[in-house]
Amino acid sequence: MAIQIDWSRNNGVLIARPQGRIFSSNSMDWQSALERGSEPEDKAMVVDFAQVPYLSSAGLRVLLTLAKQFTGAGHAFGICQLTRKVRKVVDASGFDRVVSVYESEAEAVAAITGADGDGS
């Protein structure tokens, strides 16, 4: 099953809002969808998990690969609005020590840009 992702930008931060469960069986679709939505000139990205009830370890590997593209000076990557099950996977794997985790999209954008996170 293909992963649907809604895309937007907020204060120059690329926002990905995936929908649905991310299993090992659809992790390649997840990776392809993320790659299609981001551009080489993007410097900051946040993935909003509000509509993702499950994330497998294969999905985490895809996120790690993506996060590596946003490392270095002037780059930032974060994840936000983790559902309870996704939070458990992130915490148990130690992924929360590798990438920044935020409670909300607004908090993520504010932390990355130093702005108020509402697009102004």
C-alpha positions in Angstrom: 0.0 0.0 0.0 1.4 3.4 -1.0 2.0 5.9 1.6 0.3 9.2 1.2 2.1 12.3 2.3 0.7 15.9 2.5 3.4 18.5 2.0 3.7 22.1 2.9 6.2 24.7 4.0 6.3 26.8 7.1 8.9 29.6 7.5 11.1 27.8 5.0 10.8 24.4 6.8 9.5 21.5 4.6 6.7 19.7 6.4 5.8 16.1 5.6 2.5 14.8 7.0 2.3 11.0 6.2 -0.9 9.1 6.7 -1.3 5.5 7.6 0.7 2.6 9.0 4.3 2.2 8.0 5.4 -1.4 8.0 8.5 -3.1 6.6 6.3 -4.2 3.6 5.7 -0.6 2.6 8.9 1.0 3.8 10.2 1.3 0.2 7.1 3.2 -0.8 7.6 5.4 2.3 11.2 6.2 1.3 10.2 6.9 -2.3 7.4 9.2 -1.2 9.8 11.2 1.1 12.4 11.4 -1.6 9.8 12.7 -4.2 8.7 15.5 -1.8 12.0 16.9 -0.8 14.4 18.9 -3.0 18.2 19.1 -2.7 17.9 22.8 -1.8 15.7 22.1 1.2 17.6 22.9 4.4 15.1 21.9 7.1 12.4 19.3 7.4 9.9 18.2 9.9 7.9 14.9 9.7 4.5 15.2 11.5 3.3 11.8 12.7 -0.1 12.8 13.9 -1.8 10.5 11.3 0.6 7.6 11.6 -0.7 4.9 14.1 2.3 2.6 13.6 5.9 2.9 12.5 8.1 -0.2 12.1 11.9 -0.4 12.5 12.1 -0.4 8.7 10.3 2.9 8.7 12.8 4.2 11.3 15.7 3.2 9.0 14.1 5.3 6.2 13.8 8.2 8.6 17.4 7.9 9.6 18.5 8.0 6.0 16.4 11.1 5.5 17.7 12.8 8.6 21.3 12.3 7.4 20.4 14.5 4.4 19.6 17.3 6.8 22.8 17.4 8.8 25.5 20.0 8.9 25.6 23.7 9.2 22.4 25.4 8.3 20.4 22.2 8.2 17.8 20.8 10.6 15.5 17.8 10.9 12.9 16.8 13.4 9.8 14.8 14.0 6.6 15.8 15.8 3.2 14.8 17.1 4.1 11.2 17.7 1.2 8.9 18.4 1.5 6.7 21.5 2.6 3.6 19.5 5.1 5.5 17.4 6.5 7.2 20.5 7.1 3.8 22.0 9.1 2.6 19.0 11.1 5.9 18.8 11.9 5.8 22.5 12.7 2.0 22.6 15.0 2.3 19.6 16.9 5.4 21.0 15.9 7.3 17.9 14.9 10.2 20.1 18.6 10.6 20.9 19.4 10.8 17.2 16.8 13.3 15.9 14.9 16.1 17.6 11.4 15.2 18.7 8.8 17.9 19.2 5.3 17.9 20.7 3.8 20.0 17.8 4.6 21.2 14.4 4.6 24.8 15.6 7.1 23.9 18.3 9.4 22.2 15.7 9.3 25.1 13.3 9.9 27.6 16.1 12.9 25.6 17.4 14.4 25.3 13.9 13.8 28.8 12.7 13.7 30.8 15.9 10.3 32.1 14.9 6.9 31.7 16.4 6.1 28.7 14.1 2.8 30.1 12.7 4.3 31.0 9.3 4.8 34.7 10.1 
